[in-house]
Amino acid sequence: MPDITITLTDTENKSLEYAAVSVTDWSSHAVKNRARKAKDEIIALLVAHCNSNGISIATGEDAQVTQAFDLGIVQTAAERDASASTFEDGIV
């Protein structure tokens, strides 16, 4: 499980203290909520793909996210960015 560290300037920290009771809790909730939304998107894409192609869907959300990546239904943002850069540079 990755441990993510965020470095803020003193001004950024003070500003977030104005907006949130706990900067750490707020940051954690924001990241976890974005991850939840991405997971829901991935699973929806997997279900649609599997239903259209008669493929059995893995059991459990962890397995379903893994299956979506293994089947090439989804890519990481870095992979999509690299593909877009390659296409824009005329390299296919």
N, C-alpha and C positions, 0 to 999 in steps of 0.2 A: 504494500500500500504506500503510495508516494506521500511524502511530507512536503507541503508547499509553503515556502517562506516568501512573504511580501515585505519589501522595505519601503517605508514611507519617510518623507521629510518631516521635520517637526511641524511645519505648517499644515501638511496634509493630515497628519495625525490629529492635530488640534481641530482642524476643520471637520474631520469625521467624528470626533468626540462631541462636537456641536450637534451632529445629525443622529448619533447613535449612542445608546447607553454603554455599549462595549464594542470597540472597534474590532476586536478579535472575533467576537460572536457575529457581528454584522458581516464581516468578510467571509467567515466560514459559511454562514447561511446563504450569502450571495453565490458563492462558488458551488455549493451543494445544490442549490435550486437550479442553476444553469446546467449542471450535470444531469439532474433529473429530467429537465426538458429535453436535453439531447438524447438521453436514454429512451424517452417516450417516442421521439422522432425516429430513432433507429429501429425500435421494435415495430412501429407502424410500417416502416419501409420493408422490414423483414416479413411481416405477416402478409402484406400485399404481394410481395415477390413469391413467397412460398405458396400462397393460395393460387396465384396465377400459373405456377409451374408444377403444382402437385408435389411439393416438397414438404416433408414432415418438419414441423417447427420444434426446435429444441425446448426442453422443459426448464423453466425458471429464467428470470431476467438476465442473470449473469451469462448463462449459456446462450440466450437469444442474442445478446449483444455480440458475443464471440462469434456466433454463427453468421451474423450479418457481415462481420469483417471477413470471416473465412470464405464466405460465398462471393465476396467482392461487391456486395450491395452498397456498402458504405466504405469510405476512406477517411483517414484523419484529415484535418484541415491542412496540415503541412503537406500531405500527399496531393491534395486537391490543388493547393497553391503551386506546388512544383509542376504539376501537369499543366496548369494554366500558363505558367511562365514558359514552359517548354513550347507550348502551342503558340504563344505570342511571339516567341523568338523564331518561329518558323521551323522548329525542330519537332518532327512527329515520328 
